[in-house]
């Protein structure tokens, strides 16, 4: 991450600290009696701290381990900022979870944040995150899209755990690791350039789970994909923001937990490339993967799809159009549509999909639209900005099969593991999509995360319960897919 990006994150954190007004919560001398006091310098991020050497940080860590740590010291221990400058948000947000509930509630009240009565299933840590977000949030319509992409990318990466970025570097630099554990799993990834739908360059990131066989300090990597399955992932961001890095941690987790290779797609974004450019690019990526499955130890019949938010909508559209492509809809795009339709004719069908809090219906107002459209991570105004950017200059009419999955033919869609967030403006359209598939007799499993806002996978390593929920989702989808594989094997026997 560039120095300017680190500085932008520092600025954000300093604003958060000032907003929280930590000075008013007490002084160090009261820590023993209340176990709830915080001094203003607890999370104050200054440039000198960022310049300390790793040796100094190590000595400080050793001295702290030699005595009982106060709350202040525990939180400072979480920072480790001298080593992991790009991940400041990760340590700062995670640190809030160390505070006593009484302190968290005081901070939430100070910020006029949501109460436990408003959100029954949301703990104080997450309500504080929502409160800070509400105070610091800038209306999206006042930000240039290029600047918004930079901010989102910087913040999303800054919240990710450093270990998901270190492992690949360590593996590449250290082919000899004398103290490595036997049969250690290592996630390695590589960016590749393939053609997008209009024959331009498009980047994909390929993750593979490798098992290290250790012998006398030498490590031999072997790919590990017993399910012969590969997952194609489409990132979220309203079709306008997001990239391979913003969803790196989640893709890394899928690969690590399932053992499946993961291919993440950096499709073109609106408004420069309005709908359905993203759909066409993702179909091109699917075609590439179908042709190169063998390199991932996977079968063409065992491609599974996943994506969050806009990426979840892309997953539902890709599954629909690969299985039952609509020729008339594609011909609405002229020659480029005909080209994509021709590609669709020869693709193997996806085995399953996992859309997470997906966009499935751009017109219908569901109850969740009114319930959760204000004060959370995605609100009415945000949706309007993304909607305009994606559709205003589209060659297609607003209500079209290639922009709204609920309008297309979903009778033969692949088995689907649909994930919804309770506190999400898009929650009910995820339910509507799942119910539509169920009505056609398609195997569907719905997983609702109570007390979770839209975009909760970005908090998987900074909020304990959301991290656990994310692990359960990945495990649940893996079980779902393996049942499909088992059933198909029995039917073909």
N, C-alpha and C positions, 0 to 999 in steps of 0.2 A: 504494500500500500504506500502511496506517495506521502511525502512529508505534509503536503497541503491537506490531504485527506485526514491524516492524524490530527492536524490542528483543528479541522472542522469538527471532529469528534470531541476533542478537548473542549472546544467552545460550547458544544451541546451539553457536555457534562457539567461544565461550570455554571451554565444557565440553570440546569436542573438543581444543582446544589443550592444556588442562590434562591431559587423558587421554593425549595423545601424549608429554607430558613432554619437550618439545623441548630444555629446558635441559640434559638429560643427554647430548645428542648432540654437544656441543662448543661452543667459543667462536669468535668472529669471527677471532681470531688464527690459528686453524688452517685457515681456509678455503683459503689458497693451497696448503698442503702436502697436504691431503686432498681438497679440492674436495667435502667432504661434511659440513662442520660447519654447525650452525644455532644461532642464539642464541634465547633464549626470547621476545624481542620481535619475531621475524620475522613471526609471524602474529597477534600479540596485538592484539585489536580493542578500542580504547578510544573512549569517547564523543568526546573532543576531535578524534580523527581524522575522525569523521563530520561534524564541524562546520566543517572547513576549506573555504575557498572554492575554486571551480574554477580561479581565477587562481593560487592557491598551488600547486595540483596540477599545473598546466601548467608553472610555473617549475621545480618539482621534476623533472618529466619531462624537460624540456630539459637540466637539469644532469646527469641520469643518462645521457642519450644521448651526452653529450660525453666519456664515459670508458667503459672496459670495466666491465661490471657483474658484481658478485659474485652468487653464488646468492641471497643474502639480498635484494639489490637487485632481481634479476629477479622474485622472488616478490612483493616490494612493488609493483613495476611492474604486476603482474597485478591487484592489488586495485582501483585506481582508485575507492576507496570513497567519496571525497568527492563523486563525480558519480553513482554508481550504488548508493546505499544499499540498495535492496530486493534487490540481486543479490549479497549478500555470499557466500553459499554458492557461487555460480558461480565467483567469483575464488579463494576459499579452496581448493575442491576441485581446480580446474584448476591451482592453484599447486603442489600436491603432485606433479603430473606433471612439474614442472621439476627435481625433486630427482634426484640420482644414484641408481641402483638400489640401491647399497650402503646408502645412508641409508634408503631406503624399506624395505628388508629389515630394518634395525635397528629401525625403528618398528613394523613388523608383528610382529617377535619380542617387542618390549616389550609389545605389546597381546595377545599369544597369538593372533595372527591366523593365517589359513590359509597353508600353505606352497605352493610351486610343485609339490610332489609330490602334494598333495591335489587341486589344481585345475591340471591340466597346461596348459590354454589361457588362463590368467588371468595377466596381467602384474602386476608389483608395485604399480603405481598402483591398479589395481582391487582387489587384495587388501587394500591399506591402507584403501580406502573401505569394504570389507566388514568389516574389523576394527573400524574406528571405529563403524560402524553397530551392530555386535554389542555394543560396550561401552555405547553411549548408548541403545540401544533400550529402551523401556518396554513391558511386556506390554500388549497391546491391551485385554484384559479389565479392566484397572485404569483405563481412560480412558473418560470419557463420550464417546459418539459425536459429539456436537456439538463437543467439544474436539478430538477426533481429526481431524475435518474441518478445523478451523482450523489445526492443526499441519501437516497434510499439504499444505494449500493454501499456507501460508506457505513451507514448505521447497521445495515443487515450483517455485513461482515464483522463489524466491531462487536456484535452480540454473540458471534459464534465462538465455540470453544477453540482455543489455540491448537489443541491436539489434533483436530481434524485437518489442520493445515500442515502440521509438523510431520506427520507420519510418512507422507510421500517423500518429503525432502530427506528425512532420515534414511529411508530405504534406498533412495537413489545414491546418496553420498556414502553410505556405509554398507557395502556388500559383505564386509567381514564384521560380525558382531559376536564376540566371544561369550558374552553373558546373556544373549537372547534366549528366550524360553523356547523349548522344543515345541514344534507344531504351532508356532505363533501365527495368528492371522494378521495380515497387513493389507490395508486398502491402498491400492495404487491407482492413480488416474493419469490420463493423458488427453490433451486437447487435440482434436483433429479438424481439418477443414474439408467440408464436403460442399456439394452444390445445393443452393436453395432452389425454390420453385422456378425462379427466373434465371437460373444458371450463374448466379453470382456466388460469392463465398459465404458460407455459413459455418460457424464453429459448433462442434459438439464436444462434450466432455465424457470420456469413457472411464468408468470406475470398474475395477476388478478386485475380487477378494482372493488373495494369494496366501497359501500356507507355506511357512518357512520350515524346511527340514534342516535342523541344525546338527552339525557334526564337527567337533573340534574347532569351533569358531567360524566355520564356513557355512554360508546360508545358500540354499538352493530353493528358488521360488517355484511353486506349482499352483496353477489356477485351480480354484475349488468351486465347481458349479454342479453339484449332484442332481439338481432338478432340471438341468439343461434348459433353463429359463433365463430370459433377459428382459429387463424393464426399461421402457422408453419414458422419460420424464419431461414434462412441459411446465416450466416455472410460471408462477402467477405474477400479478402486477398490473391488472387492468388492461392488458394487451399493450401497455405504454411504457412500463418500467420493469425492472428486474432483469437478471442475467444469470449466467452460469455460477457466478460467485455468490449471489444473494441466496441461492438455494443449495449451496455446496454442502453445508452441514447435514441437511436432510437427506440428500442423495448419498452421502457418505454413510449415514446411519442405515439406510435401506440396504446398501451393499454389505455392510458389516453384519447386520442382523440376519439377513436372508441367505447370504452367500451368492446372490445373483449379481451378475454384471449389471450396471446401470448406465444408460446413455442419456445425458441431459442435453436438451436442444436450445440453442441460442437463436430463436426465430426472430424475424424482423418485427419492429415495433411501430405502433401508430404514434403520432399522426403522420409521420413520414411515409409509413406503409399501412394504410387503413385496411379494414377487413375486406376480403378474407385472406390477406397476405399471410398472416400467422398460420391459418389452417393449411394453406397450400405448402408452406415451408415444413410444417410438421408431417404432412403426408410424404414429402420428399425425404425427410429424415427416416420415416418408417420404411420407405422403399429401400433406402440405403442399408438400414439395419437388417431387413429381410434378406438382403443379398449377402451380408457379411456376418450372419449369425454364427457360422462355424468358428469364426475367430474368437468368439466369446464362449465357446463350448455349449451353445444353445441351438435349439431346433427352430426353424421358421414358424412352426405351429405353436411355439411356446413364447411368443412375444406378449408381454403384458404392458399395459399403459397406466400412467399415473400423472397427476398434476394437481396443483392447488389453485383455487380461485379461478382466474382466467385460464390458467393451465388445466384446471379441472374441466372447464368448459371445452377446451381444446380436446381433451381426452374423450369426452362424450361425443364430440363431432367427428373425430377421427374414427372411433369405433363404429359409429353409425354409417359414415360414408364409405369405409372400407368394406363393410359387410353388405350394405344395400346402397350403393352409390346412385344418386339422383341425376340422371343425364341432363334433364331440362334445367335443373338448378345450376349445374356447371356451365352449360351453354350460355347462361346469362352473362358470363364473363368473357365470352368470345373465344379467341384462339387460346388464351392462357388457361381458360376453364376446360377447353377440350383436351389440352395437354395433360392437365391433372386428372381428368376423367379417364383418359387412356391408361395412366399409371395405375389408377385404382382397380382396373379390370384384372390385373395379374398379381395382386398382393394376397399373401396368406392372411387369414382372419386372426385378429388378436384373440388370445386365450381368455383374458380377463382384463378388468380395469379397476383403478382405484381413484375416482375423483374426490378430492378433498375440498369441502365447502365450495362447490363449483358454481359457475355462472351457467345457468341452463335455460333461462327464460327472461328475455330482456324487456318484455312488455307488461306482464301480469304483476299487479300489486298484491303481494301475499301479506298476511298479518305481520310477519317478521320485519317487513319493510317499515312499518310504523313503530313497532316495538323497539327496534334496535338501530334506528337510523340516525341517532344523535348521541354524541358523547363517548363513542367507542372508537376502535381503530379504523373502521371503515364507515363513513356516514353518507347521507344523501348527497351532499355536495361533492364528495370524492367520486361517487358513482357517476354523477352528472359530468364531471370533468373527463373521466376515462371514456364514458359513453360517447361524448361529443368528439373526442380525439379519434376514437376508433371508427365511428360510423358516419361522421359528417361528410367526409369526402370519399366514402366508399362507392364503388360502382354498383353496389347492390342496394335495393330498397331496405329500409330499416327492418321490416319484418320479412325475414328470408330464411330459408332452410339452412343456409351456410353461416348464419349469425346466431341462430337460436335453436339449440338442439331439440327443444320440446316441439318444434314445428315439423321436424323430419320424421322419417319412418324408423321407429325404435322397436319394431316387432321382433327383430332378430339380433339385437345387440348382444354382445358377449356377457357372460356372468359379471356382475358388478358389485364391488365393495364400496358403498357410498358413505363418506364421512361428512358429518355436519357439525358445526359449532353452535352451541346454544345461543350465545349472545352475538348473533350475526344477522345482518340485514338480509343475507342470502340464504339463511337457514331453510326457509320453507320451500324455496325452489329446489333445493337439494332433495327434500322429502318428496316433492311433487314428481321429480324425475325418477326417484326410486320406486314410488308407487306406480308410475306409468309402466316401468319395466316389469314390475310384479304382476300387473294386470295382463301382461302378455305371457306369463308363465316363465319368465327369465329368472334364473337364480340370482337373488339379490340379498345382500346383507347390509344393514344400515348400522353405522356406529355413530352415536351422538356424544360429543364431549361436553358434559355439563360444565357450566361456568367458564367456558372458553370463548374468547372473542374471535372474530375473523383474523386469519393470519397467525394463529397460535403456534404453528410449527416453528416460527422464528424465535420463540421463547423456550425451545426445548432444552437448552443447556443453562438457562438462567433462572428458570422457575421449576421447582422440583416436581410439582404435580403435573404440569404440562409436559415435562420431560417424560414422566412415567406414562402419561396418556399417549404420547407419540410413539413410545416403544410398544405399547399395547396395540396401537393401530397397525404398525409394521408387522408385528407378530401375527395379528389377526388376519391381515391380508395374505401373509405367507401361508398360513394354515388353510385359508380359503382357496388359494391357488393349488396347493398340494392335494386338496380334496378333489379338485377338478381333474388333476393329473391322474389320481387314483381311479376316479370314476371312469375316465376315458380308457384307461388301461383295462379295466374290468369289462367294459363294453366291447372292446376290440379283441378280447381273449376268446 
